[in-house]
Amino acid sequence: MEMPKKKQVLLFYCVESEDLARKIATLSDSIQLQSINWRSFDDGFPNLFINNAQDIRGRHVAFLASFSSPCVIFEQLSVIFALPRLFVASFTLVLPFFPTGSFERMEEEGDVATAFTMARILSNIPISRGGPTSLVIYDIHALQVGFTAMMLERFYFGDHVLPCFETGIPLLKQRLHQLPDADNISIAFPDDGAWKRFYKQLQHFPMVVCTKVREGDKRFVRLKEGSAAGRHVVIVDDLVQSGGTLIECQKVLAAHGATKVSAYVTHGVFPKQSWERFLHKNEEGSEKAFANFWITDSCSRTAKAIANRAPFEIISLAGSIADALQI
């Protein structure tokens, strides 16, 4: 049977995502990069211009976004809302990291769910000639626990957007299979939430589950189930902020006999350069607690900051995004 012809996609991108956009285009001859003039008026408000706008009519168009901070979201939303109205054949928004809600705990009346607010904003992206916008997001954290919650998250979005939830786990598995000790890998989860998110994708690995125990005003990490003895244990989670939980997990796993401990997170947020606490330094000691630390380039600023700094290694989402743009 003849293979379906790949659709040709015009890919726009924000300034922060330029490196990732160029990697995506390099991996696929069906993706052509397009540019936007990201300017500002004297009062600081955006003065934006979509180059060659008349040439994108009837074409499949995508935008690679990065909502790394509130100050850049408005200008990108302005472009995101403008592109589908230029008579494009279809529109895809790629938002590798959905940032809002990662700290939120909806525990009492008055708590504001910003993740739901962002979902409502994106749900009102204008419909293109091809129908609702396709929204590609990787390992979304906000309010997510397992398949049921992921299905609920789809319903947080309105009918004008079609969420496509992707994951970086297949890329991690490829990297693990390349390791010299690939047959001695165990996967550890820092808590039950991470286990629920990822265990089905990693079932062929032996697993270790940690848990957080509260003792008075302090919280401690304990080993809940599984054995780390004699294994290269890789801690897996969707994102990292300060990294405190990962460090406590490493200590517990090492105390239970792990010969080596590494970590993987899809989103290396690392506010206030908290990644520095993981760097390998010349002196021996706790600074080399992690043999490897893999993150994707979903957070462009972090990816640039930690490039070529042990133990960090970037696993690029470029190939996966290129594939997703063909859906």
Summary of the structure (lengths in Angstrom):
residues: 327
radius of gyration: 21.0
end to end distance: 19.0
largest distance: 65.1
contacts: 1014
relative contact order: 0.13
helix: 35%
strand: 28%
